[in-house]
């Protein structure tokens, strides 16, 4: 099937099938509060962990980052954001990391190089 050759009716039929999946169907969001942060390095605070990474995608229930690191200890929070100096960092292996949006407290732009080495 060539997607470029679908009729409007076929597209509506596919959309109807997808809407029947309810919240299970992930949809890329464009009009979300993260629009100005997609493609930029970010610092994410969730209810259990802190992360840095390059925000690449935002969905209904998740956000996706690359070049991710778990910030085990951010030290003084404002200094960490201002200076880019978290106390403890554990980078993820290469690849994408998916974080549930329901667990996110806030997302701030990270105006520094993304941490890529373990620090203790």
Secondary structure as the mmCIF struct_conf table of DSSP 4:
data_model
#
loop_
_struct_conf.conf_type_id
_struct_conf.id
_struct_conf.beg_label_comp_id
_struct_conf.beg_label_asym_id
_struct_conf.beg_label_seq_id
_struct_conf.end_label_comp_id
_struct_conf.end_label_asym_id
_struct_conf.end_label_seq_id
HELX_RH_3T_P HELX_RH_3T_P1 UNK A 3 UNK A 5
HELX_RH_AL_P HELX_RH_AL_P1 UNK A 8 UNK A 19
TURN_TY1_P TURN_TY1_P1 UNK A 20 UNK A 21
HELX_RH_3T_P HELX_RH_3T_P2 UNK A 22 UNK A 24
BEND BEND1 UNK A 25 UNK A 25
STRN STRN1 UNK A 28 UNK A 28
BEND BEND2 UNK A 30 UNK A 32
TURN_TY1_P TURN_TY1_P2 UNK A 33 UNK A 39
BEND BEND3 UNK A 40 UNK A 40
STRN STRN2 UNK A 41 UNK A 46
BEND BEND4 UNK A 47 UNK A 48
STRN STRN3 UNK A 50 UNK A 58
STRN STRN4 UNK A 59 UNK A 59
BEND BEND5 UNK A 60 UNK A 61
STRN STRN5 UNK A 62 UNK A 73
BEND BEND6 UNK A 75 UNK A 76
HELX_RH_AL_P HELX_RH_AL_P2 UNK A 77 UNK A 83
BEND BEND7 UNK A 87 UNK A 87
STRN STRN6 UNK A 88 UNK A 91
HELX_LH_PP_P HELX_LH_PP_P1 UNK A 92 UNK A 93
BEND BEND8 UNK A 94 UNK A 95
STRN STRN7 UNK A 96 UNK A 100
HELX_RH_3T_P HELX_RH_3T_P3 UNK A 101 UNK A 103
STRN STRN8 UNK A 104 UNK A 109
BEND BEND9 UNK A 112 UNK A 112
HELX_LH_PP_P HELX_LH_PP_P2 UNK A 113 UNK A 115
BEND BEND10 UNK A 117 UNK A 117
STRN STRN9 UNK A 119 UNK A 119
#
